[in-house]
Amino acid sequence: MPLPFIRRHHRPGTAPGTLGAPQEKRVEEVSIRLLRWVGEEIEERVLDGATDLAAYAPSADAAAEPGTVTWIDVVGLHDFDLISEIGRTFGLHPLALEDVVNTGQRPKAEEYDGHLFCILRHFHLDTDNHRLTPEQISLFLLPGLVITFQEIEGDAFEPVRERVRRGAGRLHKRGADYLSYALIDALVDRFFPLLEALGERIENLEEELIDDPSSDSLDTIYELRRDLLHLRRTAWPKREMILSLQRDDSVLISEETRVFLRAAYDHAVEVMEVLETYRELAASMLDVYLSSVSHRMNEVMKVLTIIATLFIPLTFIAGIYGMNFQNMPELSWPWGYPVALGLMALIALALLYYFRRKDWL
């Protein structure tokens, strides 16, 4: 799997705010989903491009009741014309839109005139081959409005949607800032299933290293260490981003929501602690692998040494009676051959008994 943290650069000298081409087209068509509610009234539908979006612009949405929360979710980043139109419609800063399409950014939070911009990262786990697929998710917070951009299908925000559809809870009582918190907290919580899967891989790998280490085990160790490194490089700045949202005095985030951001920060700290523990375990696994391989090699060498030791006196006896001198009484003795073989067998058994007494076998 290619590194998910490679930054996609523009050509040197490109004007700031220029939308550059993503590295790959990760969805066939860009989709825009709307979820809007005020009190218990919920509107949910798929929008048809920029034409429908214009109706929800702050300047055109005069029919919106006080307390209305609008969530626009865009999946797919390859339609630059649409993204530019979204930026013009809602007054999003060009530099923020540039970071939206140039994925590979580190998690961060930036405040522009009239809106707050956050970048988060998320990983999808393929349970069949234990492969992590990275995704950048961008979030804009405006008064009464949240806009999110996702790279691929496989919605990490579906639990939040279900909470909205149920029509109960704080999401229907608070504003867009609480929705932003809920989305950020959902992405933080998505780390825990990944950590559980990695924990199972570590346990299975430990048993494999002790029972039957192989070259495949070494490959698995390096893959595991690489995955943990990618997760840490995402979790660490995400924790700092949540802390900045909690401490900054942005007018877009209420004091009530900052209290809940503390809970999201605690979850992020817990994720970091588990990741650090797993990284230490993965680092020690390489030593376990080398020790297991060395131990197996020592066992093999011990067996070969014992076999060679058994044959040293037998070779000595065979060498003496293979010299073909004329005056060797045993050569003409009828029982010479079976006696020599018996002597060899007796010496071999005596050595085996001695090795067993010494616990060398």
C-alpha positions as CSV (number, residue, x, y, z in Angstrom):
1,M,0.0,0.0,0.0
2,P,1.4,3.4,-0.9
3,L,2.1,5.9,1.9
4,P,-1.0,7.8,2.7
5,F,0.8,10.9,3.9
6,I,2.5,11.9,0.6
7,R,1.6,15.5,0.0
8,R,0.4,16.3,-3.5
9,H,2.2,19.4,-4.6
10,H,1.3,22.0,-7.3
11,R,3.9,23.0,-9.8
12,P,6.2,25.6,-8.3
13,G,4.9,29.1,-8.7
14,T,1.2,28.1,-8.9
15,A,-1.0,30.8,-7.4
16,P,-2.3,30.1,-3.9
17,G,-5.8,28.7,-3.8
18,T,-5.5,26.9,-7.1
19,L,-7.4,23.6,-7.1
20,G,-5.0,20.8,-8.1
21,A,-5.8,17.4,-9.5
22,P,-6.2,14.6,-6.9
23,Q,-3.9,11.7,-7.2
24,E,-6.7,9.3,-8.1
25,K,-10.4,9.4,-8.8
26,R,-11.8,7.5,-5.9
27,V,-15.5,7.6,-6.7
28,E,-17.3,7.5,-10.1
29,E,-19.6,10.4,-9.5
30,V,-19.7,13.2,-7.0
31,S,-22.8,13.0,-4.7
32,I,-24.2,15.7,-2.5
33,R,-26.5,14.8,0.4
34,L,-28.5,17.2,2.5
35,L,-29.7,16.7,6.0
36,R,-31.6,19.6,7.5
37,W,-33.7,19.9,10.6
38,V,-35.3,22.4,13.0
39,G,-36.8,20.9,16.1
40,E,-38.4,17.6,15.1
41,E,-38.8,18.5,11.4
42,I,-36.2,16.8,9.3
43,E,-35.4,17.2,5.6
44,E,-33.1,14.6,3.9
45,R,-32.4,14.4,0.2
46,V,-29.8,14.2,-2.5
47,L,-29.0,17.5,-4.2
48,D,-28.5,18.0,-7.9
49,G,-25.3,19.9,-8.1
50,A,-24.7,23.6,-7.6
51,T,-28.2,24.5,-8.7
52,D,-29.8,23.0,-5.6
53,L,-27.0,24.2,-3.4
54,A,-27.7,27.9,-4.2
55,A,-31.0,27.6,-2.3
56,Y,-29.2,26.9,0.9
57,A,-26.7,29.8,0.7
58,P,-26.9,32.1,3.8
59,S,-27.9,35.0,1.6
60,A,-30.6,33.1,-0.2
61,D,-32.0,30.9,2.6
62,A,-34.4,33.5,4.0
63,A,-37.1,30.9,4.7
64,A,-34.9,29.2,7.3
65,E,-36.3,29.3,10.8
66,P,-34.2,30.3,13.7
67,G,-32.4,27.2,15.1
68,T,-32.3,25.4,11.7
69,V,-29.2,23.3,11.2
70,T,-28.1,22.3,7.7
71,W,-25.6,19.6,6.9
72,I,-24.3,19.3,3.3
73,D,-22.1,16.2,2.7
74,V,-20.1,16.0,-0.5
75,V,-18.6,12.6,-1.5
76,G,-15.9,12.8,-4.2
77,L,-13.2,15.5,-4.9
78,H,-12.5,15.2,-8.6
79,D,-15.1,17.7,-9.8
80,F,-13.3,21.0,-9.3
81,D,-16.0,23.1,-11.0
82,L,-18.5,21.9,-8.4
83,I,-16.2,22.4,-5.5
84,S,-15.3,25.9,-6.7
85,E,-19.0,26.7,-7.1
86,I,-19.6,25.4,-3.5
87,G,-16.9,27.7,-2.4
88,R,-18.4,30.7,-4.1
89,T,-21.9,29.9,-3.0
90,F,-21.0,29.7,0.7
91,G,-18.0,32.1,0.8
92,L,-15.4,29.5,1.6
93,H,-11.8,30.6,1.5
94,P,-9.8,29.5,-1.6
95,L,-6.9,28.3,0.5
96,A,-9.2,26.0,2.4
97,L,-10.7,24.6,-0.8
98,E,-7.1,24.0,-2.0
99,D,-6.5,21.9,1.1
100,V,-9.8,20.0,0.5
101,V,-8.7,18.6,-2.9
102,N,-5.0,18.3,-2.2
103,T,-5.4,15.3,0.2
104,G,-2.6,14.1,2.4
105,Q,-2.9,17.1,4.7
106,R,-2.3,16.7,8.4
107,P,-5.3,17.2,10.7
108,K,-5.7,20.8,11.6
109,A,-8.2,23.6,12.4
110,E,-8.1,27.0,10.8
111,E,-10.5,30.0,11.2
112,Y,-11.3,32.2,8.3
113,D,-13.6,35.2,8.0
114,G,-17.0,33.8,8.7
115,H,-16.2,30.1,8.9
116,L,-14.1,27.5,10.6
117,F,-12.2,24.9,8.6
118,C,-11.0,21.5,9.9
119,I,-9.2,18.7,8.3
120,L,-9.4,15.2,9.7
121,R,-8.1,11.8,8.6
122,H,-9.8,8.5,8.7
123,F,-8.9,4.9,7.9
124,H,-11.0,2.1,6.4
125,L,-10.0,-1.4,7.4
126,D,-10.1,-4.3,5.0
127,T,-10.6,-7.2,7.4
128,D,-9.6,-9.8,4.7
129,N,-6.1,-8.7,4.1
130,H,-5.7,-6.3,7.1
131,R,-5.1,-3.3,4.9
132,L,-5.8,0.2,5.9
133,T,-7.1,2.6,3.3
134,P,-6.6,6.3,4.2
135,E,-9.2,9.0,3.6
136,Q,-9.1,12.8,4.2
137,I,-12.3,14.4,5.5
138,S,-12.7,18.2,5.4
139,L,-15.3,20.1,7.5
140,F,-16.5,23.7,7.3
141,L,-18.5,25.2,10.1
142,L,-20.6,28.3,9.3
143,P,-23.5,29.8,11.3
144,G,-26.3,27.2,11.2
145,L,-24.4,25.2,8.5
146,V,-21.9,22.4,8.3
147,I,-20.3,21.3,5.0
148,T,-18.2,18.1,4.8
149,F,-16.1,16.7,2.0
150,Q,-15.3,13.0,1.8
151,E,-13.0,11.2,-0.7
152,I,-14.7,7.8,-0.9
153,E,-17.9,5.9,-0.1
154,G,-18.2,4.1,3.2
155,D,-19.7,6.7,5.4
156,A,-18.1,7.2,8.8
157,F,-20.8,9.7,9.6
158,E,-23.8,7.3,9.3
159,P,-24.2,6.9,13.1
160,V,-24.6,10.7,13.4
161,R,-27.2,10.6,10.6
162,E,-29.1,7.9,12.5
163,R,-29.1,10.0,15.6
164,V,-30.6,12.9,13.6
165,R,-33.2,10.7,12.0
166,R,-34.4,9.4,15.4
167,G,-35.3,13.0,16.2
168,A,-34.2,13.0,19.8
169,G,-31.1,14.0,21.7
170,R,-28.9,17.1,21.8
171,L,-28.4,17.2,18.0
172,H,-32.0,18.6,17.7
173,K,-31.5,21.0,20.5
174,R,-28.2,22.6,19.7
175,G,-26.7,24.3,16.7
176,A,-24.3,23.5,13.9
177,D,-21.3,23.7,16.3
178,Y,-22.6,20.7,18.2
179,L,-23.1,18.8,14.9
180,S,-19.4,19.6,14.1
181,Y,-18.4,18.2,17.5
182,A,-20.5,15.0,16.8
183,L,-18.8,14.5,13.5
184,I,-15.3,14.9,14.9
185,D,-16.1,12.7,17.8
186,A,-17.4,10.0,15.4
187,L,-14.1,10.0,13.5
188,V,-12.2,9.8,16.8
189,D,-14.3,6.9,18.0
190,R,-13.8,5.1,14.6
191,F,-10.2,4.5,15.8
192,F,-11.3,2.1,18.5
193,P,-12.5,-0.7,16.2
194,L,-9.2,-0.3,14.3
195,L,-7.2,-0.6,17.5
196,E,-9.2,-3.7,18.5
197,A,-8.4,-5.3,15.1
198,L,-4.7,-4.4,15.5
199,G,-4.7,-5.8,19.1
200,E,-6.0,-9.1,17.8
201,R,-3.2,-9.1,15.1
202,I,-0.6,-8.4,17.8
203,E,-1.9,-11.3,19.9
204,N,-1.9,-13.7,17.0
205,L,1.5,-12.6,15.9
206,E,3.0,-13.1,19.4
207,E,1.7,-16.7,19.4
208,E,3.1,-17.3,15.9
209,L,6.5,-15.8,16.9
210,I,6.8,-18.2,19.9
211,D,5.4,-21.3,18.2
212,D,6.7,-21.1,14.6
213,P,8.4,-17.9,13.5
214,S,9.0,-17.6,9.7
215,S,10.0,-15.0,7.1
216,D,6.3,-14.2,6.7
217,S,6.2,-13.3,10.4
218,L,8.9,-10.8,9.8
219,D,6.9,-9.2,6.9
220,T,3.9,-9.1,9.2
221,I,5.9,-7.3,11.9
222,Y,7.0,-4.6,9.4
223,E,3.5,-4.2,8.1
224,L,2.1,-3.8,11.6
225,R,4.7,-1.3,12.6
226,R,4.0,0.7,9.4
227,D,0.3,0.7,10.1
228,L,0.8,1.9,13.6
229,L,3.1,4.7,12.4
230,H,0.4,5.9,10.0
231,L,-2.3,5.8,12.7
232,R,-0.1,7.7,15.1
233,R,0.7,10.4,12.5
234,T,-3.0,10.9,12.2
235,A,-4.0,10.6,15.9
236,W,-1.4,12.9,17.2
237,P,-2.3,16.1,15.2
238,K,-6.0,15.2,15.5
239,R,-5.6,15.4,19.3
240,E,-3.9,18.8,19.0
241,M,-6.6,20.0,16.6
242,I,-9.4,19.1,19.1
243,L,-7.5,20.8,21.8
244,S,-7.2,24.0,19.7
245,L,-10.9,24.0,19.1
246,Q,-11.6,23.6,22.8
247,R,-9.3,26.4,23.8
248,D,-9.7,29.0,21.0
249,D,-12.3,31.7,21.4
250,S,-14.1,31.3,18.1
251,V,-17.6,32.8,18.1
252,L,-18.7,29.8,16.0
253,I,-18.3,27.4,18.9
254,S,-20.4,27.9,22.0
255,E,-19.2,27.3,25.5
256,E,-21.7,24.4,25.9
257,T,-20.1,22.7,22.9
258,R,-16.5,23.2,24.3
259,V,-17.5,21.1,27.3
260,F,-18.3,18.2,24.9
261,L,-15.0,18.8,23.0
262,R,-13.2,17.9,26.2
263,A,-14.8,14.4,26.0
264,A,-13.6,14.1,22.4
265,Y,-10.1,15.2,23.5
266,D,-10.1,12.5,26.2
267,H,-11.0,9.9,23.6
268,A,-8.1,11.2,21.4
269,V,-5.7,10.9,24.3
270,E,-6.9,7.3,25.0
271,V,-6.3,6.5,21.3
272,M,-2.8,7.9,21.6
273,E,-2.0,5.9,24.7
274,V,-3.2,2.6,23.1
275,L,-1.2,3.4,20.0
276,E,2.0,4.0,22.0
277,T,1.5,0.7,23.8
278,Y,1.0,-1.1,20.5
279,R,4.0,0.5,19.0
280,E,6.2,-0.6,21.9
281,L,4.8,-4.2,21.6
282,A,5.5,-4.1,17.8
283,A,9.0,-2.9,18.4
284,S,9.6,-5.7,20.9
285,M,8.3,-8.2,18.5
286,L,11.3,-7.8,16.3
287,D,13.5,-8.8,19.2
288,V,11.2,-11.7,19.9
289,Y,11.4,-12.8,16.3
290,L,15.2,-12.6,16.3
291,S,15.4,-14.4,19.6
292,S,13.1,-17.2,18.4
293,V,15.0,-17.6,15.2
294,S,18.3,-17.7,17.1
295,H,16.9,-20.2,19.6
296,R,15.8,-22.5,16.7
297,M,19.2,-22.2,15.1
298,N,20.8,-23.1,18.4
299,E,18.6,-26.2,18.8
300,V,19.5,-27.3,15.3
301,M,23.2,-26.7,15.9
302,K,23.0,-28.6,19.2
303,V,21.5,-31.7,17.4
304,L,24.1,-31.5,14.7
305,T,26.9,-31.2,17.3
306,I,25.6,-34.2,19.2
307,I,25.4,-36.3,16.0
308,A,29.0,-35.3,15.1
309,T,30.2,-36.1,18.6
310,L,28.7,-39.5,18.4
311,F,30.5,-40.3,15.2
312,I,34.0,-39.0,16.4
313,P,34.9,-42.3,18.4
314,L,33.2,-44.5,15.8
315,T,35.2,-42.8,13.0
316,F,38.3,-43.3,15.1
317,I,37.7,-47.0,15.5
318,A,36.8,-47.5,11.8
319,G,40.0,-45.5,10.9
320,I,42.2,-47.8,13.0
321,Y,40.9,-51.0,11.4
322,G,41.0,-49.5,8.0
323,M,44.8,-49.1,7.9
324,N,45.5,-52.6,6.4
325,F,48.7,-53.4,8.3
326,Q,49.9,-57.0,8.1
327,N,50.3,-57.6,11.9
328,M,46.8,-56.8,13.1
329,P,45.5,-59.8,15.2
330,E,41.9,-58.7,15.0
331,L,41.8,-58.9,11.2
332,S,42.2,-62.7,11.3
333,W,39.9,-63.2,14.3
334,P,36.5,-64.7,13.3
335,W,34.6,-62.5,15.9
336,G,36.6,-59.3,15.1
337,Y,34.0,-57.7,12.9
338,P,30.9,-58.2,15.2
339,V,33.0,-57.2,18.2
340,A,34.1,-53.9,16.5
341,L,30.5,-53.1,15.6
342,G,29.4,-53.9,19.1
343,L,32.0,-51.7,20.6
344,M,30.9,-48.9,18.3
345,A,27.3,-49.4,19.3
346,L,28.2,-49.5,23.0
347,I,30.2,-46.3,22.8
348,A,27.3,-44.5,21.0
349,L,24.8,-45.7,23.6
350,A,27.1,-44.6,26.4
351,L,27.4,-41.1,24.9
352,L,23.7,-40.9,24.4
353,Y,23.2,-41.8,28.1
354,Y,25.7,-39.2,29.1
355,F,24.0,-36.5,27.0
356,R,20.7,-37.4,28.5
357,R,22.0,-37.2,32.1
358,K,23.4,-33.7,31.3
359,D,20.0,-32.6,29.8
360,W,21.6,-32.0,26.5
361,L,18.9,-34.0,24.7
